[in-house]
Amino acid sequence: MMRNSNIIFSSKKWKNYFILYLLFFLFVLIVELLPRSWEFFNNVYTYYDIQDLDKEKQVLLSKNKLLKKENSYLNQSIINSVKYNKETNLSSIISIIDDYSNRSGASIISIIPENLFEKENLRIQPIGIELSSDYEGLYNFIRYLEISQKVFSIKSINITPVPNPDSLNIKLKLWSYLNI
């Protein structure tokens, strides 16, 4: 029987291949599998102190309550920042528009606020404005609306030239979003 086992390794070349194969297998085992299994067993047997987790949970819950209070305060201050008088259908937006027209050099002929309505949880104040201005004043007025802290959307604009070459008659339909 011994002779049969020596037949497999009868040449030195095959013995060396077999030894090289075993060494390579051991190398792969050491380099690849042992570190991975070490990480696995370390993660499985990690000890967590329950008191520390409870303390961390309490800290996170208190931070969450503070953030909710701050968010509620901010939402309320945003709603209160735009005062709306339901009886007269006027809002502070009109004074903002008046300020922008004065800054831009446009003259307001009339401001006609329309009925407030809600669309997709947004309170919208439609406003009709008639202005008298030149092109530069109109541009500046629209630019002020664009960079305003309040959100305005121009729904329509009609420009009519008047006999004075430096003046235009402008009719705007605006939507002002009150709760943005």
C-alpha positions, 0 to 999 in steps of 0.5 A: 500500500505504501507504494501506491501512495508514493506513485502519486508523488513519484516525481519531485515535480508533483510533490512541489506542485502539491506543496505549493498548492497547500501553501497557496490555500493556507495563504488565502485562508489566512489573508482572506477568511481569518480577518473576516471571521474575526470582524464577524465574531467581534460584531456578534459579541459586542457588548452594549450597555443598556443604560448608555443607550437609554441616556442617548435615547433621552437626549435624542428625544429632548432634541427632537422636542426642541426641534418640533417646538422651533419648527412650530414657532417658525411656522406660526411666525410665517403665518403671522408675518402676512396680516390678512383682513378678511372683511376688506380683502386687503393684505400687507402685500399691497404696501410691499407692492407700493414700496416696490413701485416707489423704488422702481419709479413706476406710478401706481394708478390702481390696485385691485385685490381680488378674493383670497383662495387656497390651492394645494394648501397655499393661500393665494392673494390675486391682485390686479395692478395698473401702473404708469411707467417707462420700460426701465421702471417696469423692468425694475418693478418686475425685478423687485417682485422677483427678488422679493422675500414674498413669493409673487407670480405674474399671471398676465401683463398687458402693456399699452403705449400712451401718447407720451413716448416715455410712458406706458400703461401697464396692467398686471395680474399677480398672485401673491402666495401668503404662506410661503 
